Every structure is written in structure tokens, then in C-alpha cells.
Amino acid sequence: MDVAVVVLFLGVLIFLGNLFSRIFALTRIPDILLLIVIGILTGPVLGLITPEAFGIAGPLFTTVTLAVILFEGGLHLQTATIRSAFRGTISLTVVSFIATMLIAAGILVYLHLLEPLPALMLGAAIGGTSSAVVIPMIEFLHLGKNSHAILSLESAVTDVLCIVVMLTLLDVYHLGELDIPFVGLRLVSSFLVAGVIGVIGGVLWSVLYPHLKTIKSIFLTPAFVFIIYGIATLLGFSGAIAALAFGITLGNLKSFSISRWLPGSHVEQVELSTLEVTFLSQLVQLLKTFFFIYLGLSIILTDTEALKIGLIITVILFAARIVIVRFFIPKSIPVWDASITAVMIPKGLAGAVLAAIPLQMGVVGGLFIETTTYGIILFSIVICSILVLLLEKTRLKRVYAFFFRKFGKEEETQPGASPPTS
């Protein structure tokens, strides 16, 4: 492809990404849905470009996107909010992950499409929610602090669950046995050690940052995010959790009482400049634009059976999510927040990456797992986007309000008005 065409294409995409974001803010027509459609049209439909054309830059780009989005999201989470939302997050996350995995596997086994173990692998790949989808979307949806924290933390935690459970199932597949103590150790270490790496990185950066201000570069903090993510990943732990913990630490050093733990130390709260905050916001927007277009490019449209099964599984998962949210989040959550939580199960980066592993490892049905997972990712994002739009613009809000009528009270929103901020 001609260099001039590539430059033109990139310019158009960046322009459209910012335009779609503004459209989302004004009309609630989700920008991510429009970006995925562009990816599908330029890739699978018209064949103008393929994911392979990106080479190693494609997977690398998705990793960078995840790291930056999680860091930026963690930066705005307060420890008090995390503490109050923790109980609701853990119960919702674990139950939702297990239910998703078992529902998907049960359908596939019942239809004789996969054996139990490969079916569970597919279930594990789609068991989580996508940080790259959830965090940007909920910024515009007027949720309360606790609800915002629950959804943000769920999306980060489930990435780790997906990875750990998938790798465990692959071990069982190849070894023929399940080592429960090893699985437990792997799971705990993935969370705790990665979190510790992120916290240490946050404290270290808080010490270094004041001495580096003379450099006057808006790239320093994002660069350190990549360093933390890379170190955690190279050590075999979750880079995603480390990036999230790094952001949370930078945003909450005042409440960490560092001097109590390190006598004689003087660690000040890092205050990013207005320019740095704006740059991070724009960087997230830029990365999000390319991520969802790349995701659209990666969708495989030729296997209609896998796509049909993917659609069936996705619809059932959205129905099951209503029941899960009804019983496993705090009743103090407002009705609007509970309704959004019930539709916020888009799949994304973790599922896309994990979907290819069974095929690479020679698992029977690996190609079907990959294709079906990509279909579920597409359908889950599309349905989530449509439901969010319908909840704000139509009477569907009343249907969901009926299911969550025992939750916190909220004032009726007039047609066309924004939901209450709770």
C-alpha cells in the first residue's frame, strides 16, 4: 500500500475517532460501535487491509492500549470508593465469570460442537469484560462513584481470571490432570504480586517525578506505565493489574501514609499538570480509535455457523447478567446504575488474545474456538452499545427498572434528558 494512502487513512481515522466521541457525548450513539463497523468494512467486507498487515504492531498496539486505559482509569479511582465497592466487585466478578464460562461451555457441549475441556476454554476466554470498552463508555453514563468503581475493577480483575483459567485448562488438556494448589498459587500471585509491583512503581515514580519536571516532557508518565507493565509481565504476573495499581497509587498517595511505613521518607502526592492530564485523555482516545478498528479488522465473517452460535451465546449471557446483577451487587446501588451494570458485559482484548491460543497449542476444535470467540466479542460490543442507547432513549429503561425495583431510588428521567448522577 502506498505511503501517502496510509498517511491519509490514518488521518481520516484519527479525525473520525474524535468526531465519533463527540457524537457519543451528544447523542449516546456509541463511538466504539461506529469504529468497529469501519474496521469490518475496510477488512472482512472490502478486503482493503488485513490484521496481518500490522505484523507484530497489531498485538503490541492492543497491549499498549490496555496499559494506558487501565492506568488512566486507576488514576481517578479513590481508595475510599474502592473499599466501599470491593465487596460488590468481588461477588459480581466471580459469579459472573463462572456463570459465563459454564453457560457458554454448556451450550457448546449440549450442541455437540466441542468436548467439555475445549468448551470451557472458550468460556474462559469470554468470561471477562473488556477494560478498553467499559472504562471509556462509563465515563459518559452518569454513574455513581461506587458503580463506576465496581465496573472498572471488574473489567481489570476478569482479565486476570480469563488468563489464569485459560492457561490452567490448557495445562489440564495437555497433562491430563488438575493441580489445584498450583492453580491457587498462580491465581493469588497474579493478583497480589502484580498489585505490589504497581504500588511500588507508584511510590518510586512519586519520588522521581519532582526531580524530572525540568525535562518538561508529557511522555514521561506514560513511559513509566509501560515500564511497570513490562516488568510485571516479564516476571510472569499481570501487567494489567500492575498498571491499574500504579494509577491508583499515584492518585491516592495522600491516603497511603507512606511515612508511617517508611520512617524518614517524604513522598508527595503526584499532581500531573493540566497538559499531562489532557495528553493522557487524548492518548486514550487515540489508542481506543485504533484498537476498535483493529478489532473490526480481526472479525472473521466467513464461518456462519460459528457466528450463529456466538450470537446465541451472547444473547443468553445478557439475559443471565440481569439475574446475576439482581442478586450480587449491593442494593444501595441506584436503579440506573444497576441497569447499566446489567448490560455492561462487552468482551474485548483478553478474549481476542486468548481465543488464538488453543489453535496454536493444537487443541481439537481450536479454529472453532477462535472464530466463535471473535463473533461473541463483536456481538457483545454491538448489543451492549445498543442497549446503552435504548436505556437512555426508550422505555427499555422501565423494563430494567422493574427488575431492579428493590435497589436504591432514583428520580424519573424525562425523555431526552440525561440520567441522574446519583
N, C-alpha and C positions, 0 to 999 in steps of 0.2 A: 504493500500500500504506500502511495506517495506521501512523503513527509508533510507536505502542505495540507493534504487531505486529513492526516492525523491531527495536525495542529488545529485545523478548522473544526474537526469533530470534537476535540477536547474543549475548545472554546464554547461551542454550542452546548455541550453537556454541562459545563460549569454555569453558564447563563441559565439554562433550563432548571438546574438544581436549585438555584436561588429563587427563580421565579415560582417554581412549584412549592417551595417552602412558604413563600408569601401567600400563595393561593390556599395552602393548608390553614394558615393562620386566619385567613378571612372567611373561608367557606367550609373548612373541615373536610375538603376533598383531599385524602391523604397523598402527600408528595411521594411517599415510598411506592405506592401503587402505580403512579404515573411513571416513576423511574424504572420499575420492573417491566412495565409494558414496553418502554423504549428498548430495554435490554432484549426482551423477547422478539420484538420486531426486527432489530438490527442483527440478532443472532439466529435463533432457530427458524424464524419465518423467512427473512430475506437473505440470510446467509452472508451478510456483509462482513461479519467478523466472528471469530470463534474464541472460546476461552483459551484454547491452546496458543492463540496468537500472543497472549500475555506472557507465556512461558512461566518462569518462576515468580514473575512480578505479580501474577494473579493471587496465588495463596499468600504471598508476602504482604500484599496490599490488604487482604482481609484481616490478617493478624494485626497490622498497624491500626486499622480501623477499630478493631475490638479494644485494643490497649488504650487508645485515646478516648473513646467513648466511655469506657469504664472509669478511667481516671477523672474525666470531666464530671461524670455523674457523681463519683465519690466525693469530689471537692465540695459539692453543695449539700451533702448529707451531714446532718449534725448528730453527734453521739447520743444526745437525749432522744432524738427521733428514732435512731437505730435501736436503742434499748427498748423503747415503747413498742416498736414494730417487730422486734426479734421473735417473740413467741408466735405471732401470727404468720411471720415469714417462714419459720421452720416447719410448722404444721402444714401450711399451704404447699410449700415447696416439695416436701417429702411425699405427701399424699398425692399431689398432682403428678409428680414424676412416676411414682409406682403405678398409679391408675392408667396413665398414658401408655406406659410400657406394656402393661398387661392387656389393655383393651386392644392395642394395635396387634400384639402377638396373638391374642385370642382369635381375632378376626382372620388373620393370615393362616393360622393353623386350621381353623374351622373350615376355611375355603380350600384347604389342601394346597396352598400356594407356597408355603415354606415349612420346614421342620421347626420344632419348638425353639431350638437354640438360635438358629439364624433369625427366626421371627422376633425373638427377644432382643437380638442385636439391632434390628430395625426400630423396635420400640425404644431402646436405649438412645439411639441416635436422635429421635424426635421427642424425647422425654422432657426437654427443657424449653425455655422461652428465650428469644433472641435479644440480647442487650442492645444490639445495633438497631433493632426495630422498636423495642419497648421504651427505652430511655428517651430517644428523640420524640416519640409520639406523646408520651405522658406529659411532656413539658407544656403542651398546648391544651391539656384537658381539664385544668382547674381542679386537680385532686388535692385532698388534704395532705399534710406532711407525712402522716403515718402510712397512708395508702401509697403515696409516691415512694416512700422508703421500702415498703413491702414488695412492690413490683420491681423496683431497681435491684434490690438484694436477691429476689427470686431469680431474676434473669442471670445474675452473676453466679449464684450458687448452683443453679441447674446445669450450667456449662461444665462445672467440675463433675457433677454427678454423671452427666452423659459420658464424659471421657473415661472416668474411672470404671463405671459399669460396663461400658463397651469393651475396654481393654480386659476386664475380668472375664467377660463372656468369651472373648477370643482365646484367653488362656484355657478356659474350660473346654472349648471346642477342640483345641489342639492337644491338650494334655489329658482330657477326659476325666478331670477331677476338679473339685472346688475347694480351694484352700481359704476357709473363712477367716482365720486370723490374719493371713496376708492381705486379704481384701479389706478388712477393717483397718489395718495399719496404713494401707495405701490411701484409703479414703480420708482418714484423720490427718495424715501427713500432708495430703494435697491441700487441705484447708488451712490447717494451723501453721505449718511451716511457711507456706506462701504468704499468709497473713502477716507473720512475723517479719518476713523479708520486706514486705511493703511498709510496715510500720518503721522498721529500722531505716529503710530508704527515705521515709518521710522526715524522720528526725535528722538524718545526715544532710538531706537537702536543705532543711531549715537552718542548719549550722553554716552550710556553704553559701547559701543564696545571698545573704547580705554582703559577702565579700566578692561576689561576682557581678554586682549591679553595674560596675563600671564598664563591663563588656557591652552592655546595652543591646542584648540580643533577645528577641521574643522566642527563639528556638531552644533556649537552654532548658526550660522546664519540660517541654515535650521530649527533648532528647534524653533527659534523666528518666522519664517514664519508660522509654524504650529500653534503657539500661536495666531498670528494675524488672521489667517484663522478661527481658532476655536472660538475666541471671536466674530468675525463678524457673524458667522453662528449661534452661541448660542443666539445672540441678535436679530436674525431674518432677517439679512441682507446678502448680497452676500459675501461669503468668497472668491470667485474667484476674484471679483473686489478689495477686500481688499488686497489680495496677490499681484495683479498686481500693485496697487497703492503703496504698500510697496516697491516693487522692483524699480519702477520709482523714488520714493523719495530717496532711497539710491543712485541711480545713478545720481541724479540731484540736490543734496543739495546746490551746489555752486550757482545755478541759482534761488534758492528759497528765498534768502536774509532773512534767519531766524532772524538775529539780528534786522532787521527792524520791524519785528512783535513781537519779544520778546527782548526788550531792556536789555542790560547787559548779554545776553546769548552768549555762544561761542560754536557753533555746527560746527564741522569739517566734511568735506566730508569723508565718509567711503571708505577706499580703501582696498578691500579684497585682501588678499595675493594671490600670484600665485597658491599656493597649494589649497586655498579655491575655487578659480575660476575653477581650474581643477577638484576638487572634485564635484562642482555643475554640471559641464558639464557631468562628468561620472555618477552622480546620475540621471540626466535627461535621459541619455542613458539607464541606468539600469531599471528605472521605465517605460520608454517607451517600452522596450522589454517585460516586463511582462504585461503591460496594453494591448497591441495589441494581445498578445497570449490569455489573458483572454477574450478579446472581441471576438476573434475567437471561443473560447470555448462556448461563450454565444449565438452564432448564432443558430437559430432553422431552420433546413433544411427539416423538415417533412411536413410543410404546404406549398405545392407547389403553391396554389392559392395566398396566401399572398406574396410569393416571386415573383411571376409573376407581381402582382400589384406593388410591391415595385420597381421592375426593370423599369416598365413603368413610374412610378412617377419620379424615379431618372433621367432617360434619358430626360424627359421633363424639369426637373429642370435645367439640364446642358445647354439645349438649351435656356431656359429663362434667365439664368445667363449672356449669351453673350449680350442679349439686355439690361439687367439692367446695366451691366458694361459699355456698349457703351454710355449710357446716364447719368449715375450717378456717375462717378468718374472724377476728373479733367482731362482736355485734355492735360495737361502738362505731364501726366504720359507717359513714353515711351511705344512703341508698345509691346515690350516683356513683360513688367510689366503688361500691361493691359491684355495680353493673359493669363498670369499665374493667374491673379486675376479672370478671367472668368472661370477657371477650378477649382479654389480653394474653393470648397464647400463641403468638406467631413464632414460627420456627425460623432458624437462620444459620449463622456461621458455624456453630458447633455441629449441627445436623449435616450441613453440606460437607464439612471436612470428614466427619466420621462415616458418612454414607459410602465413601470410596474405599474405606479400609477393608471390609470383608471381601470385596472383589480382589483387592491387591494381595490379601492373605490366602486366597484360594478357597474361601468359604462357598459351599454349594448354595446357589441362588444369589451370589454376590451382586450380579448385574441387576437382578430384580430389586434387591435391597436399595441399590444406588438410585435407580430410576424412580422407584416408588417414593423414596425419601425426598428427592428433588420435587416430585409432584406435591407431596404433603407440605413442603416448605412454601411452594408457590400458593397453594390453595389456602393455607393457614394465614399467610400475609394478606391475601386478597379478601378473605372472609372477615378477618379482624378489621381491616381498613373499612370495609363496607358496613360492618356492624357498628363501628365507632361513629360513622357518618349517620347511620339510621338512628342511633341512640340520641343524637343531638337534634336531628331534623324531623323525626317521625314519632308515631305513637308506640313504636317499639320500646321506648323508654318506660312506658307504663307496664308493658309485659314484664320487663326485667324488674321493675319496681314491685310488682306483685310477688315475685319470687323472694325478694329481699325486704319485704314489708316490715319484718321484725328488726331490721337494722336501724341505725341512727336516723333521726328525722331530717328531712330537708324540705325546703320550700319548693313549691311547684314552679317550674321554669316556664315562662311564656314562650310560645312558638317563635323561633328565630333568635331567642336570647341565649347567652352563654350560660352553662350550668353554674350553680353556686360554687364559690371557692371553699365552702365548708368551714 
